[in-house]
Amino acid sequence: MTKTSELSRNWWHEETEGVAFTHALDMKLLHSEQSPFQKIEVFEHDVFGRVLTLDDLVQASHADEFMYHEMAVHVPLLGRKREKADVLIVGGGDGGILREALRHEFVTRVVMVEIDERVIEVSKEYLGINGDYSDPRVELIIGDAAQYMRDARRKGDMFDLIILDLSEPVGPSSSVFTQSFCEDFAKCIKPDGVVLDSDSIFVGKDRAYFLQELCGDKDQNLVSIMQREKLLPHVAGYRSIVQLYPAAEFGFFLYSYDGHDYSKPVETWTGRHYNTELHKAAFALPTWWRENLGF
């Protein structure tokens, strides 16, 4: 590589400090702002398209957002027969989870709670991957999810599926990576419902690490809290890849009261990434997963 071509590049780095890991993308900055909650930036990459970052951490890209959003939504929704479903999205400002949830007619209600309205607005303008916020099934709430969950628990509001579509436990998301938040959402899920959580996973020479651990305090790991406290006594996991997330290895975690097996889809659905065969295969876990993560 010549010195001239090196200087012409615009290298952006995402750093995972707890594991001393970085990956870099050569891309052009399209938008940058500091909202009341976090730094929001959108970049353009020649191969991956537009990339949304929050506080210097990748959230979504045109190239791979569907890998995450489809696997987060269709596995828990199609892994159990339901006549209708009430869905709560915690976070989800880019709108991709909402888009996928609204694909199913049996989803009759979707509440989305996002603390930072600017993430929604910037994502709509630059990414355009969002679902229809004007759909009559949708209730969009701009506010703190931890407070919303406390209020929902007090009112007895219940959901069939709660999707925790969270950024890492820094900035505005730090308030939800707590045991009290877990206690609240455990009281807002129906007896046959399920809570979906997710995180990037690194395998080290001694053990596996959740990105939640590396970005925040070691006790700010929702999987570990749920396994330890048994607020929802059954914890299961399945895996996928999301190429622009750190390490690409990505885990989804299901918390429930009844331990229903979500590995068997009840109907056929085909997306850009999701399909029936992939749904089943995602529950085949590597040995190191089982040994390190308790599955």
Buried (B, 14 or more C-beta within 10 A) or exposed (E): EEEEEEEEEEEBEBBBEBBEBEBEBEBEEBBEEEBEBBBBBBBBBEEBBBBBBBBEBBBBBBBBBBBBBBBBBBBBBBBBEBEEBBBBBBBBBBBBBBBBBBBBEEBBBBBBBBBBBBBBEBBBEBBEBBBEBEEEBBEBBEEBBBEBBBEBBEEEBBBBBBBBBBBBBBBBBBBBBBBEBBBBBBBBBBEEBBBBBBBBBBBEEEEBBBBBBBBBEEEBBBBBBBBEEEBBBBBBBBBBBBEBBBBBBBBBBBBBBEEBEBBEBEEEBEBEBBBBEBBBEBBEBBEEBEEBBEB
